[in-house]
Amino acid sequence: MFVKNEGFSGAVNPVDFVISIVIVIIVISAVAIPTIQEVLNSSNITGIANTVLSVVPTFLALLALVMVARGF
């Protein structure tokens, strides 16, 4: 009933992996972090909410660093 595909190994091509990591890093560093930073600068948030939201770009940068470190 089910046919086993002998040619599929489940491995990821290293070139595809590097390209995907580069794309994610570019999107995080060039789009997500500046956009969030601009929204936080133009918003009228004060107090604890401002403190908590101001670390979001830092966490995104750390996420990108962890993705690169975990991939290699």
N, CA and C atoms as an extended XYZ file, in Angstrom:
216
Properties=species:S:1:pos:R:3:atomname:S:1:resname:S:1:resid:I:1 pbc="F F F"
N         0.823       -1.185        0.000 N   MET     1
C         0.000        0.000        0.000 CA  MET     1
C         0.870        1.253        0.000 C   MET     1
N         1.792        1.362        0.935 N   PHE     2
C         2.710        2.494        0.971 CA  PHE     2
C         4.036        2.064        0.373 C   PHE     2
N         4.577        2.920       -0.484 N   VAL     3
C         5.852        2.627       -1.123 CA  VAL     3
C         6.922        3.471       -0.462 C   VAL     3
N         7.988        2.813       -0.031 N   LYS     4
C         9.084        3.530        0.600 CA  LYS     4
C         9.972        4.126       -0.483 C   LYS     4
N        10.238        5.405       -0.359 N   ASN     5
C        11.100        6.095       -1.318 CA  ASN     5
C        12.540        5.913       -0.872 C   ASN     5
N        13.280        5.112       -1.586 N   GLU     6
C        14.655        4.802       -1.208 CA  GLU     6
C        15.607        5.965       -1.463 C   GLU     6
N        15.259        6.907       -2.341 N   GLY     7
C        16.159        7.988       -2.688 CA  GLY     7
C        16.129        9.159       -1.725 C   GLY     7
N        15.173        9.197       -0.825 N   PHE     8
C        15.047       10.320        0.102 CA  PHE     8
C        15.834       10.024        1.364 C   PHE     8
N        16.805       10.883        1.672 N   SER     9
C        17.624       10.655        2.853 CA  SER     9
C        17.260       11.593        4.003 C   SER     9
N        16.486       12.627        3.744 N   GLY    10
C        16.112       13.570        4.786 CA  GLY    10
C        17.167       14.615        5.069 C   GLY    10
N        18.246       14.607        4.338 N   ALA    11
C        19.323       15.568        4.553 CA  ALA    11
C        19.034       16.861        3.807 C   ALA    11
N        19.559       17.947        4.338 N   VAL    12
C        19.389       19.254        3.721 CA  VAL    12
C        20.676       19.601        2.986 C   VAL    12
N        20.522       20.106        1.801 N   ASN    13
C        21.672       20.540        1.018 CA  ASN    13
C        22.353       21.704        1.751 C   ASN    13
N        23.664       21.643        1.971 N   PRO    14
C        24.338       22.718        2.713 CA  PRO    14
C        24.211       24.089        2.050 C   PRO    14
N        24.196       24.121        0.738 N   VAL    15
C        24.059       25.409        0.042 CA  VAL    15
C        22.679       26.001        0.299 C   VAL    15
N        21.655       25.165        0.237 N   ASP    16
C        20.298       25.648        0.525 CA  ASP    16
C        20.178       26.128        1.961 C   ASP    16
N        20.835       25.442        2.871 N   PHE    17
C        20.795       25.837        4.274 CA  PHE    17
C        21.447       27.202        4.480 C   PHE    17
N        22.606       27.408        3.893 N   VAL    18
C        23.311       28.687        4.045 CA  VAL    18
C        22.505       29.817        3.416 C   VAL    18
N        21.923       29.569        2.256 N   ILE    19
C        21.111       30.598        1.594 CA  ILE    19
C        19.903       30.952        2.458 C   ILE    19
N        19.261       29.961        3.050 N   SER    20
C        18.090       30.254        3.887 CA  SER    20
C        18.489       31.021        5.143 C   SER    20
N        19.627       30.684        5.746 N   ILE    21
C        20.090       31.426        6.927 CA  ILE    21
C        20.407       32.872        6.555 C   ILE    21
N        21.054       33.085        5.415 N   VAL    22
C        21.387       34.446        4.973 CA  VAL    22
C        20.119       35.257        4.739 C   VAL    22
N        19.118       34.652        4.126 N   ILE    23
C        17.859       35.354        3.870 CA  ILE    23
C        17.182       35.732        5.180 C   ILE    23
N        17.162       34.828        6.141 N   VAL    24
C        16.530       35.118        7.436 CA  VAL    24
C        17.274       36.228        8.162 C   VAL    24
N        18.601       36.197        8.123 N   ILE    25
C        19.386       37.239        8.777 CA  ILE    25
C        19.136       38.596        8.124 C   ILE    25
N        19.050       38.627        6.808 N   ILE    26
C        18.774       39.888        6.112 CA  ILE    26
C        17.400       40.414        6.476 C   ILE    26
N        16.408       39.538        6.518 N   VAL    27
C        15.048       39.973        6.852 CA  VAL    27
C        14.989       40.491        8.289 C   VAL    27
N        15.637       39.801        9.207 N   ILE    28
C        15.608       40.247       10.608 CA  ILE    28
C        16.347       41.565       10.774 C   ILE    28
N        17.550       41.660       10.195 N   SER    29
C        18.364       42.847       10.440 CA  SER    29
C        17.961       44.050        9.604 C   SER    29
N        17.417       43.840        8.424 N   ALA    30
C        17.095       44.969        7.550 CA  ALA    30
C        15.626       45.363        7.575 C   ALA    30
N        14.755       44.470        8.028 N   VAL    31
C        13.323       44.780        8.000 CA  VAL    31
C        12.721       44.784        9.402 C   VAL    31
N        12.863       43.699       10.112 N   ALA    32
C        12.144       43.548       11.376 CA  ALA    32
C        12.656       44.493       12.458 C   ALA    32
N        13.950       44.518       12.679 N   ILE    33
C        14.489       45.352       13.760 CA  ILE    33
C        14.260       46.839       13.505 C   ILE    33
N        14.566       47.379       12.319 N   PRO    34
C        14.287       48.818       12.113 CA  PRO    34
C        12.804       49.171       12.178 C   PRO    34
N        11.947       48.279       11.691 N   THR    35
C        10.510       48.544       11.735 CA  THR    35
C        10.015       48.597       13.175 C   THR    35
N        10.400       47.627       13.971 N   ILE    36
C         9.985       47.616       15.375 CA  ILE    36
C        10.556       48.817       16.112 C   ILE    36
N        11.802       49.153       15.825 N   GLN    37
C        12.417       50.305       16.484 CA  GLN    37
C        11.693       51.605       16.128 C   GLN    37
N        11.310       51.758       14.875 N   GLU    38
C        10.591       52.965       14.452 CA  GLU    38
C         9.203       53.037       15.093 C   GLU    38
N         8.531       51.916       15.175 N   VAL    39
C         7.211       51.889       15.824 CA  VAL    39
C         7.338       52.251       17.296 C   VAL    39
N         8.353       51.724       17.960 N   LEU    40
C         8.541       52.044       19.380 CA  LEU    40
C         8.907       53.506       19.579 C   LEU    40
N         9.711       54.067       18.683 N   ASN    41
C        10.088       55.479       18.809 CA  ASN    41
C         8.913       56.416       18.568 C   ASN    41
N         8.012       56.040       17.665 N   SER    42
C         6.890       56.923       17.344 CA  SER    42
C         5.665       56.679       18.228 C   SER    42
N         5.694       55.648       19.047 N   SER    43
C         4.538       55.357       19.891 CA  SER    43
C         4.602       56.184       21.175 C   SER    43
N         3.494       56.195       21.859 N   ASN    44
C         3.374       56.962       23.097 CA  ASN    44
C         3.271       56.002       24.278 C   ASN    44
N         4.207       55.063       24.351 N   ILE    45
C         4.197       54.057       25.404 CA  ILE    45
C         5.208       54.467       26.471 C   ILE    45
N         4.779       54.387       27.720 N   THR    46
C         5.670       54.754       28.829 CA  THR    46
C         5.643       53.658       29.875 C   THR    46
N         6.547       53.764       30.808 N   GLY    47
C         6.561       52.868       31.958 CA  GLY    47
C         7.110       51.495       31.649 C   GLY    47
N         6.516       50.512       32.312 N   ILE    48
C         6.985       49.135       32.194 CA  ILE    48
C         6.774       48.607       30.782 C   ILE    48
N         5.682       48.993       30.146 N   ALA    49
C         5.430       48.537       28.777 CA  ALA    49
C         6.536       48.995       27.833 C   ALA    49
N         6.997       50.224       28.014 N   ASN    50
C         8.095       50.734       27.188 CA  ASN    50
C         9.376       49.953       27.453 C   ASN    50
N         9.625       49.640       28.696 N   THR    51
C        10.827       48.878       29.045 CA  THR    51
C        10.797       47.489       28.438 C   THR    51
N         9.657       46.827       28.539 N   VAL    52
C         9.528       45.471       28.004 CA  VAL    52
C         9.624       45.477       26.483 C   VAL    52
N         8.937       46.404       25.834 N   LEU    53
C         8.944       46.440       24.374 CA  LEU    53
C        10.277       46.910       23.793 C   LEU    53
N        11.045       47.639       24.573 N   SER    54
C        12.315       48.135       24.049 CA  SER    54
C        13.358       47.033       23.905 C   SER    54
N        13.171       45.890       24.545 N   VAL    55
C        14.122       44.785       24.399 CA  VAL    55
C        13.766       43.828       23.267 C   VAL    55
N        12.639       44.044       22.600 N   VAL    56
C        12.237       43.164       21.500 CA  VAL    56
C        13.268       43.161       20.368 C   VAL    56
N        13.783       44.304       19.900 N   PRO    57
C        14.818       44.240       18.859 CA  PRO    57
C        16.074       43.494       19.304 C   PRO    57
N        16.428       43.605       20.571 N   THR    58
C        17.581       42.864       21.078 CA  THR    58
C        17.326       41.365       21.037 C   THR    58
N        16.120       40.964       21.394 N   PHE    59
C        15.790       39.548       21.340 CA  PHE    59
C        15.771       39.033       19.903 C   PHE    59
N        15.346       39.855       18.957 N   LEU    60
C        15.397       39.445       17.556 CA  LEU    60
C        16.839       39.268       17.086 C   LEU    60
N        17.718       40.149       17.504 N   ALA    61
C        19.127       40.010       17.146 CA  ALA    61
C        19.721       38.749       17.779 C   ALA    61
N        19.352       38.476       19.017 N   LEU    62
C        19.822       37.246       19.665 CA  LEU    62
C        19.260       36.009       18.979 C   LEU    62
N        18.027       36.077       18.529 N   LEU    63
C        17.430       34.968       17.793 CA  LEU    63
C        18.213       34.692       16.516 C   LEU    63
N        18.582       35.733       15.802 N   ALA    64
C        19.374       35.556       14.587 CA  ALA    64
C        20.731       34.941       14.907 C   ALA    64
N        21.351       35.390       15.983 N   LEU    65
C        22.644       34.839       16.377 CA  LEU    65
C        22.534       33.366       16.756 C   LEU    65
N        21.488       33.008       17.469 N   VAL    66
C        21.283       31.611       17.848 CA  VAL    66
C        21.028       30.749       16.620 C   VAL    66
N        20.281       31.274       15.657 N   MET    67
C        20.033       30.502       14.437 CA  MET    67
C        21.325       30.214       13.688 C   MET    67
N        22.188       31.206       13.602 N   VAL    68
C        23.464       31.000       12.919 CA  VAL    68
C        24.338       30.025       13.708 C   VAL    68
N        24.406       30.180       15.010 N   ALA    69
C        25.247       29.316       15.823 CA  ALA    69
C        24.729       27.879       15.838 C   ALA    69
N        23.440       27.713       15.832 N   ARG    70
C        22.867       26.365       15.849 CA  ARG    70
C        23.000       25.683       14.500 C   ARG    70
N        23.043       26.480       13.437 N   GLY    71
C        23.144       25.892       12.103 CA  GLY    71
C        24.526       25.382       11.768 C   GLY    71
N        25.540       25.941       12.404 N   PHE    72
C        26.895       25.533       12.059 CA  PHE    72
C        27.529       24.863       13.199 C   PHE    72
